[in-house]
Amino acid sequence: MGTTSWKFFSELNPNIGLGIGVIDIKDNEVESPELIASRIEHVATVLGAERLHYVHPDCGFWMLRRSVVDRKMRALVEGRDLFEGRV
């Protein structure tokens, strides 16, 4: 997640909510919930938390084994919960 790419989204109409990809589907390594929360925090800082409507993988999971996908999705939920202060 490059820091420069997100600034361009700040120029969009502020009424448009955004979804951000915080899971790398090209890597079998499962992201930690802390890493996911930090990615969400970074985008919230750049764009404003009110703009974030969805967090999701950066694309589809079709090329990963189901066991990897399940762990990545669990980490996504746990990272979102960390960001929102639910944990």
Steps between C-alpha positions, in 0.01 A plus 500: 500500500685800377448821691483718191218311327240569771529879480338498155181356649472799732417710194182298433160626604496458881150348481647195326580219742797279425597138540866424555696183429704409806573132426761396243354214298828439316673373815429187706628669813212598725510862612482564872193678637737774619633554146148517362395747770804716420410500129147608581632767739733635233221542247266646764767757583553596137136496384297525821333208676156617390597423138574134575195286439661162431823311558570198284772307315679682220337262249339155484636195679471259209871410491544419871424181689179511701691453828709811426192700398320406821794618712536823301129577541520429874796739523303761301214490749735506799695793350179693437393433858837627628464817294148557631606433860283193537784289642 
